[in-house]
Amino acid sequence: MTWLVPLPVVMPLLGAALTLMLAGRPRAQRWVSLTVLTTTVGVAALLLVFSSLDGPLVVEVGGWVAPLGIVLVADQLAALMLVVSAAVTLCVLVYSIGQGMADGSEETPLSVYHPTYLVLTAGVCNAFLSGDLFNLYVGFEILLVASYVLLTLGSTETRIRAGTTYVVVSLLSSLIFLVAIGLVYASTGTLNLAQLVDRLDALPDDLRLVLQGMLLLAFGIKAAVFPLSAWLPDSYPTAPAPVTAVFAGLLTKVGVYAIIRTETLLFPGGRTADLLMVAAVLTMVVGILGAVAQSDIKRLLSFTLISHIGYMLFGVGLTTALGLSAAIFYVVHHITIQTTLFLAAGLVERRGGSTALDRLGGLARLSPLLAVLFFVPALNLAGIPPFSGFLGKLGLVQAGVADGGPLAWALVAGGLLTSLLTLYAIARVWNLAFWRAPHADMPAAGDTARAAHPGAVQPPGAMLPGLMIAPTAALVVLGLALTALAGPLFEVSTDAADDLLRRTPYVEAVFPGGAP
C-alpha cells in the first residue's frame, strides 16, 4: 500500500491547481476542496491502519533510490498526525464555506482562498511525511508561504501589520533552519533522516550539540516555545476566524512534530533534555500568565496555545517512552481542542459583535448551543476529568513522577499550576461572556445593527449559520471521541513512541539492507 503515501501531498496540490483554474466559479471550487480534503482524511486513516500493521511505509520520490532521492515515510507518528490534521482542515474548510455563504460574499477573495488553503494542507502533510531534512524545510516553506497569504487576506491595516511580523519571524526561523541543514550536510554528506542516524552518532559530541541546538532554535521559533513566542499573540488573532483556527491547531504543532522527530531519531541520549524541560516549564507558566491578563477571547486563546505547547515539550524533555507517548497523545488532543475553541470564538464574534470580554454578556441565554460548543472544549482544555485533556496531563504527570528528578518535579508542579490557571482563565471567559447579564452594547436576537468589528458582513445578533455550527459541533464530538477512545489512542501513541526511541524500525524501512 505504499502508493497511498504521497497522496496526502499530491491531492491537495492538484486540487489547488484545479481550484485556481476554476476562479470565478465558487460552487465548483467548494466541491473540489471538499472532495480533496475528504479523500485525504480517508487516505490518512488507511495509512494509520497499514503503518500500525506492517510498520513504516516508504516511497522513493521520482523513483530515485535513497539516499540520492527524497523519501516519504509514513510511520505511526506521521500517520496519526495526518489523520488529525486532515480532519481538522476539513472541518475548518466547511466552517469557512458556511461563513462565506451566510455573508453573501466571502470576506476574503474566494478565488485565492481555496487554492491557498489546499497548498497549506499539502505543506503540512509534506512536513509530516518527509524523510529528508531538506524536504522537511520545503514542507515548512510551502505551508508558511500559504499562511502569509491567508493571514493578510482582506488587506486591512491590522492584518498587514500582523502579517509583516509573522513573515519576518518565519523567515528568520527558516534561515536558521537552512543554515543548520547546510552544516548537517557539510558534516555528514547526507540529509536523509535514516542515514543521518548513524552518521550523526559518529560525529564529535560538541559538533552534534551545535547542530542539535540550531535545529532546536529553528523549530522552537516555529512551535512558539518561550522565549521565542512573542510573535504569536499579535499575529493569529487578527486573521479571519477559520484562518486563525487552522493556524492555532496545526502550524505550531508542525514545529513540535519536527522537535519530536529530530530529538528522538537524530539526537537520542537527552543532551538537551534539561534545556527542553526548562523551556517547557517557562512556556507553560509564562504563557498562561499572559492568558490570565487578557481581556479579549482570541488573544486569551492565543496565550493558552503558547502555554500548552509546554506540555508537549514536557514529554519530549523527559526522554522516556511514557513521557513521549503522553506528549504524542497531547499533541493530538490539543490540535483538536484548540481549533474548536477558535472556531467557537468566531461564532461568539459573529453572535455578539466582538470578542472583547467587556462588550459581551448573556450569550448562554441568547444562544445556548453556542454556549455548549464553547463550554465542552473549554473544560477539555483545562483538563477537567474525564476529558482527554485530563488524561493527557495525567500521563505527563505520571511520566514526571516516574522520572523523579528535580526538573521533572518542577515540570509536574508547573503543569498542575498551568492547568489551574487555564481553568481560571476559561471560567473568567464563561462568566463574562456567557453567564452575566447582556452588556448594553450587546445586540438582542434579531437586532439588525451593523457589526462593530471591521470586516463583518452580517449584523451581530443574526442567527448562526448551520454550516458554521456543524463543523464546530463535529470537532466538539471529535474531542469527546478522543476521551472515549483514549485507550486505543494511547496504544497507538505508545507504539509510535517505542518506534521513535528504538529508531531501527524507521531506518530498516528506508534501508532494508542497512543504511549505507
N, C-alpha and C positions, 0 to 999 in steps of 0.2 A: 504493500500500500504506500510505497514511498512517493508515488506520483501525486499523492494528496499534499505533500509537504509544501511545495511552492504556491499552492492555490490561495492561501490567505494573503499573499503578497500580490500575486498576479491578477486575481479577480478584481480587487479594488482599483488597481492601476488601469485595467481595461475598462472598468466601469467609469473611472474618472474621464478617460478619453471619450467614451460614448456620451456621457452627460455633457461634456464640453461641446461635442458636435450637436447636441440637442438643445443648445442655448436658445431661449425664447419659447421653449415648449416645456413648461414647468411640470405638467402632469406626467409626461414621458420621463423627465429627469427623476421625479419622485419614484416612479415604479422601478427604474433601473437601479437607483440607490438602494431601495428596499430589497429588491431581489438579490443584489450583490451581497449585502450585509447579512441577509437571512441565510443565504448559501454559505457564507463564511462561518456563521455560527455552527451550522451542521458539519462543515469540514473540520472545524476546530474540535468539535465533540468527538468525531471519528479519530482524529489524531491523538486525543487524550486516551481513548479506549485502546488503540493499537500500540501506543507507546507504553501503556501500562502492561499490556500482554506480552509484547515482543521486544521491549527495550527501545532505545532511541532510533528514530527513523532518519535517514540521511539521504540528501540529494546533492549531487555534484552539479552545480550550475553550469549550463552550457556544455556538459559532457567533459569538462576539464577535470582531470583527476586531482584530488587533494594531495599535497598542499599547493600545487600550482594554481588550481582553480578554487573558487569560493564554494563553500558548502553551507547548506541549510540543515539544521539539526533540530528535530522535534523530539526532545526528551520529555519526561513528565512535567518538569517545571515549565518549560516553554509552552507545552500544550495546555497546561492549566491556565497560564496567563492568557493564551489565545482565546480560550473559551470565555473567560470572564470579560476580557476586553471587547470581544466581538459582541457579546450580549449587551454590554453597556453602550457601545457605539450604536447598535441597532435601536435601542430604546431612546437614546438621545436624538437620533435622526427622526423617529416618529414624533417626538415632542416638538422638534423644530418645525416639522411639516405642519403639525397642528397649530402651532403659533402663527406661522405664515398664512395658513388658510383662514384662521379666525380673524386676522388683521385685514384680510382682503388683499394685501400685498406684503411681500417679505420686507422686514426691517433691513435686511441685507440683500444684495443682488443675488437672486436665485441662480442665475447662470454661472456665477462664481462659487456660490456656497457649496453646491453638491460635488463638483469636481474636486474642490479643495478638501472637503470633508473626507472624501474617499482616498485622496492622496495621504491625508493624515493617518487614516486607518492602515494603509499599506505601509507607511513608515513605522508605525507601532508594531505591526506584525513582523516586519523585516528585522527590527531590533530584537524581538523575542526569539526569532528563528536563527539568527546569524551565528555561524560557527567560525567567524573570522573577525578579528578586531577592526579591520578597515571597513568591512561590510556593516559592522555594528555602528561605526561612525556614519556611514551612508544612511543607515536607518534613522539615526538621530537627526541628520540634516534634512531628510525628507519630511519627517514629522515637524521639525522646527520651522522649515520654510512654509509649510502649510499653516502652522499655528500663527506665524506672523500675519498671514492674510486674514485668517479668521478673527484674530484679536483686534484688528483695525477696521473690520467691515463696518460700514456706516460712516466712517471718516469724521467722527466727532473729535473735538479738541482733546477731550479726556482720553479717548481710546488711542489717538495718535501719540499722546504723551506717554501713556502706559505701554503702548507697543514699542516705542523707542527704547524705553528702559529694558523691556523684555528682550529686544533684539540685541542690545549692547551686551547684556549679561550672557545671553545664549551664545553669542559669537565668542565671547571671552572663554566660556567653558569649552566650546568646540575647538578653539585654538589650543587650549591646554591639552585637550584630548588628542588633537592631531600631532602635537609635539611629542606627547607620550608614545603615540603609535610609531613615530619616526625613531625614537630612542629604542623602543622594543625591537623594531626590525633591525636596526643597526647592531643591537646586542645579540640577537638570536638568529637573524636571517629568515624569519618567518613571522606571519601574523595569524596563522591557523591556530585556533584555541587548543585543539587536541595536540598539535605538535609542540605548542608552547609549554605544555605540562612538563615535559622532560627537559626542554632547553632552558627554561627559566630556573628550574631546580639546579641546573649546573652552573648558574652564574654566581659570582661572589655575593655574599649577603647584603653588603652595602648597596651594590648596584640594584639588586632586586628590590630593596626597600625604597630606593629613589623612584623606580618605575611604578611600584605599587602606590607610593604616595601621590604621584602625578595623576594616575588613573583615578584614585580616590578623590582627589581635588576636583577633577573634571566631573565625575559622576555626582559628587556631593553638591555641586552647584545646580546640576540638573534636577537632583532629588530634593532640593531646598533644605539641606541639612544646616542647622545653626553652626557657625555664624554666617553661612553662605545663603541665607534665605530671605534677606531683607527685600529682595525684588518682588517676591510673590504677592504679598497683600496689596501692593499698589498696581499690579498687573491684572490679576484674574478678575476682581470684582467689576471692572469696567466693561467687560465684554458682554454680549447678549447671554441670556441665561443658558441656552443649550451649549454654547461655546465654553462658558465658564465651567459648566458641569463636566464636560468631557475632558477639559484641561485638568480639573481637580481630580477626576477619577483616574486618569491614565498617565499624563505626561510625567509627573513626579515619580510614578511607580515604575516607569521605564528606567529612570535613573537608579531606583532601588534595585530593580532586577539586575542591572549591569553591575552594581556593587556585589550582590549575592553571587552572580556568575563568576566574576573575576576573583573575588576573595576566596571562594571555595575551590575553583578549578585551577587558577593560575598561581595563587599565593596562599597555599594552605600553611598551617602552623601557627597562625594567630599573632604575627609580629606587630600588627596594628590593632590587635584586639582591644588593648587598653584605650587607644585613641578613639576607636569606634564606640566603646562604652561611655567614655566621657562625652563625646558628641551626642550620643543617644540621650543621656540624661539632660544635657543642656537643651537639646532640641525639644524634648518633651516639656520641660518646665518653663523655659522662656516662651515657647510657642503658646502654651495655654495661658500664661500670664498676659500675653498680648491679646488673646481672645477675650479674657475677662474684662479687659479695659475698653472693648469696642462697643459702639452704640449703633452699629449697622450690621444686619444679619449676614450679608455677603462677606464683609471684612472679618466678622467673627468666625465664620466658617473657614475663611482662608487661613486664619491663625490656628484653628483646630487642625486643619490639614497639615500645617508645618509640625505641630505638636505630635501628631500621631505617626509621622514619619519616624520619630524617635523610637516608637515601639518596634518598628521593623529593624532598625539598627540594633536595638536591644538584643534581638535574637541572633543577628549576624555576629555581633561582637562576642557573644558567649562561645562561639566556635564549637558548639556541641550539636549532636543530632536533634536533641529535644528543643534546643533554642532555635535552630534553623527551621525545624518543622513548624514551630509556633509562629515564626516570622513569616513563612510562606502562607500559612493559614490566615494570618492577619493582613497580609497584602490583598488576598482575595476578598476578605471581609471589607477592607477599607475602600477598595475600588468601588464596590457596590454601594456601600452606605454613604460615602462622601458624595458620589454622583447623585444619589437620591436626594440628599439634603439640598444640594444646589438647585436641582430641578424644583423641589418644593419651595425654595426661596424665590425662584422665578414666578411660581404661582402666587406666592404672597405678594410680590411686587405687582403682579397683574391685578389681584383682587383688592389690594389695599392702596395701590398707587405709589408705594415706596417700600424700601427695606430698612429705613431708619426706625429704630425702636421707639423714638419719641413721637413718631407720627402714626403709630399703629395701635391697635387695640380691638378687642371684641371679635377677633377672627374665628374663634371657636364657635361663637353663636352665628355669625354671618355665614360661615362655610364649614360645617362640621367635617365634611370629607377632607378638606384641606388640612384641618387640624389633625386628623388621623394620619394623613400622609406625611406630616412633619413629625408628629409625636413618636411614632413607632421607630423610624430610623434614628431619631434623636436619642431615644433610650438605648438603642443598639450602639450608637457611637460612644455613649457614656459608659457602656459596659455593664448595664443592668442585667442581672440573671433573668432568664436563661438564654439571652440572645447571644449571637455569635461573637459580638464584641467582648462579652464577658468570658466566653470560652477561649478566645484567642489570648486575652490578657492573663487568664488563669494558666494557660500553657507557658506563657513567658515568665510568669512569677514562679511557677514550678521549676523551670529551667534555671532561673536565677538563684533560687534557694538551693537547688542541687549543685550548682557551681560553688557557692559558699564563700567566694572571695569578697573583699571589701567593696570593689567596684560593682560586683553583681548585686550585693545587698543595697548599694546606693541606687542601682537601677530599679530594684524592686520597690524601694521607698519612693523614688521619683515617679515610677509608673502608677503606684497607688495614689499619690498626690495628684498627678495629672488626671487620673480617672475621676477623682472627687471634684476637681476644678472644672473638668469638662461637664460634669453633671450640673454644677452651679451655673456655668455659662448657658447651658441649654435650658435649665429651669428659668433663668432670667429672660431668655427669649420667649419662652412659653408664657410666663406671667405678663410680660409687657405687650406682646403682640397678639396673644390668643385669649388670655384669661381675663384681663382687666376690661373695664368698660371701654367702648369705642372712643378713640380720640376725636376731638372736634373736627379735625380735617379729614377723618375717615369717611369715604363715600358709603352711603347706605346701599342696600341691594337695589339695583335698578337705577341708581344715580347715573346721570349722563354727563357729569362734569368731566372736563378733559383731564388727562393724567398729569401729575406733577412732574414725573420723571421724564427726561429727554428721550425722544425716540419712540415713545409709546404711541400706538395707533388706536387701540381700543380704549375707551374710558375705564378708569378704575371702577369697581363695583359691578362690572359686567359679569355674566356667567362665565365660569372657567370652561374652556373648550374641552370636549371629550378626548380629542387626540393629544391633549397635553396632560390630562388627568390619567389616561390609560397607561402610558409608558411609565409615569411616576409610580402608579399603583403596581405595575409589573415589577419594578425594581424593589418596591417595598416587599412584595411577595418573594422575590429572589433573596432578599436579605433574611426573611423568615425561613426560607428553604435552606439557607446556609446553617441555620440553627438546627433544623430538623435533620439535616444530612451531615451534621458536624462529624459524626463518627467516620463515615466513608471519606469525607473530605480530609480529615486528619490522617487517615491511612494513606491517601494519595500524597499529601504533603510530607508525611514521614518517609515514604518510599523515595520521593524526589530528593529529600534531604540526605538520605542514605547514599543515593547515587552520586549526589554532588560531593559528598565527603570522601567516598571511595574513589571517584574520578575515573576508574577503569572502565565502567560501562560506557561513558562518553567517548573515551579515547578509542576503545575497541570498536565502537560503532562507526567512527570516522575512518580508522585504520585497522581493519580486521587482522592484519598481519603484524601489527605493532607500528608505532609512529616512526617514520624514517629519521 
